[in-house]
Amino acid sequence: MNKNTSRRSFLKKAALGSAAMTSAPMVLAADYEQKVILDKNYEFLNFAANDQINLGLIGSGIQGIYDTTAALKVDGVKLVAVCDLYDGRLDRAKELWGNDLFTTRDYRELLKRKDIDAVIVATPDHWHKKITVDALKAEKHVYCEKPMVQKWQEGQEIIKTQKSSGKLCQIGSQGMSSLGNEKAKQLYEDGAIGDLVMLDMYNDRYSAEGAWQYPIPPDASTETIDFDTFLGSAPKTPYELKRFFRWRNYKDYGTGVAGDLFVHAFSTLNHVISSNGPNRALATGGLRYWNDGRDVPDVSITLYDYPKTNTHAAFNAVFRINFIAGSGGGGGFKLIGTEGEMEVGQNSVRLTRSKLGMVPGGYSMIAYTEATQQKIKEAYAAQNLETRASSLNLGKTTWEAPKDYKGGHYDHFYNFFQAIRGKGNIVQDPTFGLRAAGAALLANESYYKKQPVNWDPKSMKLL
């Protein structure tokens, strides 16, 4: 972003009360604080039974259930089939969505059904590529949970298959379509924070559940679980319930905190600033507390470099995860620029604009005589470094979603189904999904290699 025009553009639009600031009155003075309610419009139609989008769910675990629950809130969508490798989850699916559901342990049986238009792939990460490619070849539209791939090398096959199949594929970082993301992108493009210099993302947790120690059901056994199929392309290992129900803890099946959490932030960041992603990463961390057999860290800090492009200056990003945060937990996502800061969430954006101090104060002046201090003050005053314009539009504005907002998860599925109906575009296609996943997976590459790693964000390859 051109730093010579960003502030002028933002102030002009703010002064005119344009769409950049919605309909809120702008106070062109220092130290204001205000709230603005965002708006979201949807198209609601009554769909006949033969015009519904029939949906299949592959992987009816925690995220699969949350995904399907959000998807079924969209008009004109019906769940007809569910696949999972644990019988108890198939029973739960019928409990939630009806006994007439077709259920199976074999996803290929689900893909053979001619009545299914689209599928949700919410399996462990190491199955994403295989099932997504098979589903596209079976002429199904695909909503694939993030990260799109477990290994960056797998991404090009999904991109190629999606294009050749003519079917749609949307990656499931659910906050991508949220009101918060929409507003943040608009504000950034209007120059609200000037040139971006840093991204600060953190996620603190303080619970066993937050650290992926999910409960293991009492009926779990070799009879109720297809463990061999779960292993798939992963190394063969003896039957172990923890690996099946807590697969995120193992790099054979998951992608650690990077694939679970970093990828959401990269999706939002790359979307807001229209970027292809970073070109370098340096990671550190360790297994500090949850010594439960896992082989991924529970504390992770990764530094990323973003190169200069047409849409942003060169900047740095800090991604921090702590699964044993004695503070009790919390999270944040802040875009920090030369002229302001945006804290972005799915339901809100908080913009803070402060005055840049250009004139020395008491701290540095104390070393000089009173006469010299006066001369220094006069010299700075003559330069006119702190003009009236630099004091305009300072303070805080928070844009918030209305109380009845359906949420970013709903919006992501709404966009997916609208695109299937030919009424919109995919928000996070496989190319975007690979750039987000690839950036996140750099953290793992650096952590296990114990050295910085370089990435080509355009060709999406490790260098």
C-alpha positions in Angstrom: 0.0 0.0 0.0 1.3 3.4 -0.9 2.1 5.2 2.3 1.8 8.6 0.7 -1.8 8.1 -0.2 -3.2 5.7 2.4 -3.8 8.2 5.1 -5.2 10.8 2.7 -7.6 8.2 1.2 -8.8 7.0 4.5 -9.4 10.5 5.9 -11.2 11.6 2.8 -13.6 8.7 2.9 -14.0 9.1 6.7 -14.8 12.8 6.3 -17.4 12.1 3.5 -19.1 9.4 5.7 -18.6 6.9 2.8 -19.3 3.2 2.8 -15.7 2.7 4.1 -17.0 3.7 7.5 -20.5 2.4 7.0 -23.1 4.9 8.1 -21.4 5.9 11.3 -20.7 9.6 12.0 -16.9 10.2 12.1 -15.5 12.5 14.7 -12.5 14.3 13.1 -10.9 15.1 16.4 -8.7 13.3 19.0 -9.6 10.7 21.5 -13.1 9.6 20.3 -14.5 6.2 20.9 -17.5 4.8 19.1 -19.3 1.6 18.1 -20.9 0.7 14.8 -23.2 -2.2 14.1 -22.4 -4.1 10.9 -25.0 -5.5 8.5 -25.3 -8.7 6.5 -27.9 -9.5 3.8 -28.9 -13.0 2.7 -31.1 -14.4 0.0 -33.8 -16.6 1.4 -35.8 -18.8 -0.9 -38.1 -21.7 -0.4 -36.7 -24.8 -2.1 -38.7 -27.7 -3.4 -37.6 -31.2 -2.4 -36.1 -31.8 -5.9 -34.2 -28.5 -5.7 -32.4 -29.3 -2.5 -28.6 -29.8 -2.3 -28.1 -33.3 -0.9 -25.1 -33.5 1.4 -22.9 -36.3 2.6 -20.6 -36.1 5.7 -17.3 -37.9 5.7 -15.9 -37.9 9.2 -18.6 -37.4 11.8 -16.3 -36.4 14.7 -16.2 -33.1 16.6 -15.6 -30.7 13.6 -17.7 -32.8 11.3 -20.7 -32.4 13.6 -20.1 -28.6 14.0 -19.7 -28.3 10.2 -22.9 -30.2 9.4 -24.9 -28.3 12.0 -23.9 -25.0 10.4 -24.5 -26.3 6.9 -28.0 -27.5 7.6 -29.0 -24.1 8.8 -28.7 -22.9 5.2 -32.0 -23.1 3.3 -32.3 -25.9 0.8 -29.7 -28.3 2.2 -30.4 -31.9 3.3 -28.1 -34.4 4.9 -28.6 -37.9 3.4 -25.5 -39.9 4.3 -22.7 -40.1 6.9 -19.4 -42.0 6.9 -17.2 -42.7 9.9 -14.9 -45.4 11.2 -16.3 -45.5 14.7 -19.8 -47.0 15.0 -20.7 -44.8 17.9 -20.4 -41.7 15.7 -22.7 -43.2 13.2 -25.2 -43.8 16.0 -24.8 -40.2 17.1 -25.4 -39.0 13.5 -28.8 -40.8 13.5 -29.5 -39.4 16.9 -28.9 -35.9 15.6 -30.3 -36.1 12.1 -32.7 -39.0 11.8 -32.7 -42.8 11.5 -33.3 -42.6 7.7 -29.7 -41.6 7.1 -27.5 -43.8 5.1 -24.4 -44.7 7.2 -21.2 -46.5 6.3 -17.7 -47.0 7.4 -16.5 -46.9 3.7 -16.5 -43.4 2.2 -16.4 -44.9 -1.3 -19.9 -46.3 -0.7 -21.1 -42.8 0.1 -19.4 -41.3 -3.1 -21.1 -43.9 -5.3 -24.5 -42.5 -4.4 -26.0 -40.5 -7.3 -28.3 -38.5 -5.0 -25.4 -36.7 -3.2 -24.4 -33.3 -4.6 -21.7 -32.3 -2.2 -19.7 -33.7 0.7 -18.0 -32.4 3.8 -14.6 -33.9 4.4 -13.9 -33.6 8.1 -11.5 -36.5 8.6 -8.0 -36.5 10.2 -5.6 -34.4 8.1 -3.7 -37.3 6.5 -6.9 -38.3 4.7 -7.9 -34.9 3.3 -6.1 -35.1 0.0 -7.1 -38.7 -0.9 -10.8 -38.3 -0.1 -11.1 -34.8 -1.6 -9.6 -36.0 -4.9 -11.8 -39.1 -4.9 -14.9 -37.0 -4.2 -14.1 -34.5 -7.0 -13.6 -37.4 -9.4 -16.9 -38.8 -8.3 -18.5 -35.5 -9.4 -19.2 -34.2 -5.9 -18.7 -30.6 -4.8 -16.4 -30.6 -1.8 -16.1 -28.6 1.4 -12.8 -29.8 2.9 -11.8 -28.9 6.4 -8.6 -27.0 7.0 -5.7 -27.6 6.6 -6.4 -28.6 3.0 -3.4 -30.9 3.1 -1.2 -32.6 5.6 1.9 -32.1 3.4 2.3 -29.1 1.1 3.3 -31.5 -1.8 -0.2 -32.9 -1.8 -1.9 -29.6 -2.7 -1.3 -29.5 -6.5 -3.2 -32.7 -7.0 -6.3 -31.2 -5.4 -6.0 -28.0 -7.5 -5.6 -30.0 -10.7 -8.4 -32.3 -10.0 -10.8 -29.5 -9.0 -10.2 -27.7 -12.3 -10.5 -30.9 -14.4 -13.6 -32.1 -12.6 -15.6 -28.9 -13.1 -16.8 -29.2 -9.5 -16.4 -26.7 -6.7 -14.1 -27.1 -3.7 -14.1 -24.8 -0.8 -11.6 -25.1 2.1 -13.1 -24.8 5.6 -11.4 -22.1 7.6 -14.9 -21.0 8.8 -14.0 -17.4 9.7 -13.0 -16.6 6.1 -16.5 -15.4 5.2 -17.3 -13.6 8.4 -18.4 -10.0 8.9 -15.2 -9.3 10.8 -13.1 -10.4 7.8 -15.2 -8.4 5.3 -14.9 -5.2 7.3 -11.2 -5.7 8.1 -10.4 -6.1 4.4 -12.4 -3.0 3.5 -10.7 -0.9 6.2 -7.3 -2.1 5.2 -7.8 -1.3 1.5 -9.1 2.1 2.5 -5.8 2.8 4.3 -7.1 2.7 7.8 -3.8 1.5 9.3 -1.4 2.8 6.7 1.4 0.4 5.8 1.3 -3.0 7.6 4.4 -3.6 9.6 3.4 -6.5 11.9 0.8 -9.2 12.5 0.5 -10.4 16.1 -1.5 -13.6 16.5 -1.8 -15.7 19.7 -4.0 -18.5 21.1 -3.7 -19.4 24.8 -5.4 -22.4 26.3 -5.7 -23.8 29.8 -7.6 -27.1 29.7 -7.0 -30.7 28.8 -9.8 -30.5 26.2 -8.1 -27.4 24.7 -4.9 -29.4 24.5 -6.7 -32.1 22.4 -7.1 -34.6 25.3 -10.5 -35.6 24.0 -12.6 -38.2 25.8 -12.4 -41.8 24.7 -15.8 -43.5 24.8 -16.2 -46.7 26.9 -17.5 -48.8 23.9 -14.5 -48.1 21.8 -12.9 -51.4 20.7 -11.5 -53.3 17.8 -15.1 -54.3 16.9 -16.5 -50.8 16.9 -13.5 -49.0 15.3 -11.8 -49.7 11.9 -8.3 -48.8 13.1 -6.5 -50.2 10.1 -8.4 -48.0 7.7 -7.9 -45.0 10.0 -4.1 -45.5 9.6 -4.4 -45.2 5.8 -1.1 -43.9 4.3 0.4 -43.4 7.8 3.0 -45.8 9.2 1.5 -49.1 10.5 1.3 -49.1 14.3 -0.5 -51.4 16.8 -4.1 -50.6 17.7 -4.2 -47.7 20.1 -7.3 -45.7 21.1 -5.5 -42.5 21.9 -4.2 -42.3 18.3 -7.7 -42.7 16.9 -9.6 -40.3 19.2 -6.7 -37.8 19.8 -5.1 -37.9 16.4 -4.1 -34.2 16.5 -1.4 -35.1 19.0 0.6 -37.2 16.4 2.3 -35.9 13.3 1.5 -39.1 11.5 -2.1 -38.0 11.2 -2.3 -34.3 12.0 -0.4 -31.1 11.6 0.1 -29.9 15.2 -0.9 -26.4 16.3 0.2 -25.0 12.9 -2.4 -27.0 10.9 -5.1 -26.6 13.5 -4.7 -23.0 14.5 -2.1 -21.1 12.4 -4.0 -21.9 9.2 -7.1 -20.0 10.3 -5.0 -16.9 10.9 -3.2 -17.2 7.5 -6.6 -17.5 5.8 -7.8 -14.3 7.4 -4.5 -12.5 6.9 -4.0 -13.4 3.3 -7.6 -12.5 2.5 -7.6 -9.1 4.3 -4.4 -7.9 2.6 -4.8 -9.8 -0.7 -1.5 -11.6 -0.2 0.0 -14.9 -1.5 1.7 -15.4 1.9 5.1 -15.4 3.6 8.5 -16.3 2.1 10.3 -17.3 5.3 9.7 -18.9 8.7 11.6 -19.6 11.9 10.0 -21.7 14.6 10.7 -22.7 18.1 8.8 -24.2 21.0 8.6 -27.5 22.8 6.5 -30.1 24.7 6.2 -28.3 28.1 3.4 -30.0 29.9 1.1 -32.4 28.1 3.5 -35.4 28.1 0.8 -37.9 27.1 2.6 -39.6 24.3 2.1 -36.9 21.7 5.0 -36.0 19.4 4.0 -32.4 18.6 4.7 -29.3 20.8 2.2 -27.7 23.1 4.1 -24.4 23.0 4.9 -22.9 19.6 6.3 -19.5 18.5 6.9 -18.9 14.8 8.2 -15.8 13.1 7.3 -15.2 9.5 8.6 -12.7 6.9 6.2 -11.3 4.2 7.9 -9.8 1.2 6.7 -6.5 -0.3 4.0 -6.8 -2.9 1.5 -4.5 -4.7 -1.0 -4.8 -1.8 1.3 -4.6 1.2 4.7 -3.4 2.4 7.3 -6.0 3.7 6.3 -6.9 7.2 6.7 -9.5 10.0 4.3 -11.8 11.6 4.4 -13.5 15.0 2.3 -16.6 15.7 2.2 -17.8 19.3 0.4 -20.8 20.8 0.5 -21.9 24.4 -1.6 -24.9 25.6 -0.6 -24.5 29.2 -1.3 -20.8 29.7 -1.7 -20.2 33.4 -3.4 -16.9 32.7 -6.5 -19.0 31.8 -6.5 -18.6 28.1 -7.5 -16.2 25.4 -6.5 -15.1 21.9 -6.0 -12.2 19.6 -5.3 -11.3 16.0 -3.9 -7.8 15.4 -2.8 -6.0 12.2 -0.4 -3.3 13.2 0.4 -0.5 10.7 2.2 2.8 10.5 -1.0 4.7 11.2 -3.2 2.4 13.2 -4.0 -1.0 14.5 -6.9 -3.4 13.8 -7.9 -6.2 16.1 -9.9 -8.6 14.0 -12.4 -11.3 15.1 -15.2 -13.1 13.3 -17.8 -10.9 14.9 -16.0 -7.6 15.3 -13.2 -5.3 14.2 -11.6 -2.7 16.5 -9.7 0.1 14.8 -7.3 2.2 16.9 -5.6 5.3 15.4 -3.0 7.2 17.4 -0.8 10.2 16.9 2.8 9.6 16.0 5.0 11.7 18.3 7.6 13.4 16.2 8.7 16.2 18.6 11.1 15.3 21.5 9.6 15.4 25.0 11.0 15.7 28.5 12.9 12.4 28.4 15.5 13.4 25.9 15.5 17.1 26.6 16.6 16.7 30.2 20.3 16.5 29.1 20.3 20.0 27.8 20.3 23.5 29.4 17.1 25.5 29.4 18.5 27.8 26.7 19.4 24.8 24.4 16.0 23.2 25.0 14.3 26.3 23.8 16.4 26.4 20.6 15.6 22.7 20.0 11.9 23.4 20.4 12.0 26.3 18.0 13.9 24.2 15.4 11.3 21.4 15.6 8.4 23.9 15.4 9.8 25.4 12.3 9.7 21.9 10.6 6.0 21.6 11.3 6.3 17.9 11.9 3.0 17.6 13.8 0.4 19.3 11.6 -3.3 19.6 12.2 -3.9 16.8 9.7 -1.8 14.4 11.8 -4.3 14.9 14.6 -7.4 14.1 12.7 -9.4 10.9 13.1 -7.6 9.7 16.2 -9.3 7.3 18.7 -11.1 4.0 18.6 -14.0 2.6 16.5 -15.4 -0.9 17.0 -17.6 -2.5 14.3 -19.7 -5.3 15.8 -22.0 -7.9 14.3 -25.7 -7.6 15.3 -27.0 -9.8 18.0 -28.9 -12.0 15.5 -25.8 -12.5 13.3 -25.7 -16.1 12.1 -21.9 -16.3 12.4 -18.9 -16.8 10.2 -19.4 -20.6 10.1 -22.9 -20.2 8.6 -21.6 -17.6 6.2 -18.9 -19.9 4.9 -21.4 -22.6 4.1 -23.9 -20.1 2.7 -21.3 -18.9 0.3 -20.4 -22.5 -0.6 -24.0 -23.5 -1.4 -24.7 -20.2 -3.2 -21.7 -20.9 -5.4 -23.1 -24.4 -6.1 -26.3 -22.8 -7.2 -24.4 -20.4 -9.5 -25.2 -17.4 -7.4 -21.7 -16.6 -6.0 -18.1 -17.5 -5.9 -16.0 -19.8 -3.7 -14.3 -17.7 -1.0 -11.5 -20.1 -0.3 -10.6 -22.2 -3.3 -7.9 -24.9 -3.3 -5.2 -22.5 -4.5 -6.0 -20.2 -1.6 -6.3 -23.2 0.7 -2.8 -24.4 -0.3 -1.3 -21.0 0.3 -2.8 -20.9 3.8 -1.9 -24.5 4.6 1.6 -24.2 3.1 2.4 -21.1 5.2 1.2 -22.8 8.3 3.1 -26.0 7.7 6.3 -24.0 7.4 6.2 -23.8 11.2 6.5 -27.6 11.3 9.2 -27.7 8.7 11.3 -25.2 10.7 10.6 -26.7 14.1 11.6 -30.2 13.2 14.6 -29.1 11.1 15.7 -26.7 13.8 16.4 -24.0 11.2 14.7 -21.3 9.1 12.9 -22.4 6.0 12.1 -20.5 2.8 8.9 -20.7 0.8 7.8 -19.5 -2.7 4.3 -18.1 -2.0 3.5 -17.8 -5.8 4.4 -21.3 -6.9 3.6 -22.7 -3.4 6.8 -24.7 -3.0 9.5 -25.1 -0.3 12.8 -23.7 -1.4 
